[in-house]
């Protein structure tokens, strides 16, 4: 089970399951990040530990935050952020044309 907590003013992901579940969840996040060229096992683990656990989070990241991660140089940061933004943009474009704008509709038809 995944839960979120506030630590030092940041929202961080915590796990309430056993050690095996934590390792499985982290490996899944690492595999997703390894889709980016230049990101291997070690760097994906560092990204997850720094709360950049999805491609969308990398795409939304500020470059100066990623540069603080060991093994990330300015060229690599630009490369992975560009790749992540392209991947998230492609995902947005692949949504069905009748995809809603993100708002929800109540039973009476009103949006919220």
N, C-alpha and C positions, 0 to 999 in steps of 0.2 A: 504494500500500500504506500502510495506517495502522498506526502503532506508538505505544506510549505510553512516556513517560519521566518520571522524577521530577525536578522542577526547583523549588528553593526549598521543598521539602517538599510540593509539590503534584504530582499526576499530571496531565500535560499531553499533549495529542495532538500527535504529530509525523507528518510525511508523508515517505515514502521514495521517492516517485515524482517524476516531472518536474514542472516548474512548472505545466503545463497541468492535470495531475491534481489538484494542490493547489487551484488556482482552481476547478475543477469540484466538488470535494468541499466547498469552502467555500460555493459558490453553492447547492449542494443543501441544506446546513444552513441557510443564510440563507432560502431559500424556505420551509422548514418553519416557521421562526420567524415569517415574515411572515403565517402563518395567524392569528396573534394580532392582534386589533384594536389599533391604535396602534403597531404595529411595522412600520416601513418598511425600505427598503434600508440606510440608514445605521445605524439602531439595531440591526437584525439583525446587521450586520457587527460592531458593537461587542460585542454579546452573544456571538457566536462567538469573537471574539478574547479575551473574558474567560472562556472555557471554559463558557459556557451555550449549548451548540451544539444542544440538542434541547429540545422542549417538556417532556419529562420532567425535564430538568435545571432548567428554569425553575420547574416545579411544585415541585420539591424544594428550591429555593433559599431561603435566608434573605433577608429583605427588606433588611437592612443591606448585604449583599454587592451586591445589584442597584443600590442607591442610589448606589454609588460609580461607576457607569458614566455617563459624560457623556450628558446628555439624558434621564436617568431621574429624575423627581421622585417624591415619595412616593405621589401619587395614581396615577400611571402604573404604578409598581411593584405596588401593590395590585391594580390592574386586570389586569395581565398575569399575575400569579401566580394570581389567582382563575380567569382564563380557562384557564390551563395546567392547573391542578388539575382543573377541570371536564372538560377534554378528556381528560386521562389517566384520570379516573374513568369517563368514557363508554367509553373503550377497554377498561377492565377489565370493565365490565358487558356489553360486546358479545362477549366470549369465549364459546365453546361451553360448554354446561353440563358436558360431560365433560372439560373442561380440567383438567389435573393441577395440584397445588398448587405446582409448581415443582421438586419433587424428581425425581430420575431413578431409573429402575428398571434394574437389571443383568439380564443374561441369565438368571440363576437366580431372578429375581423379587424380590430384596432391594432395598430403597431405599437411596439414598445421597445 
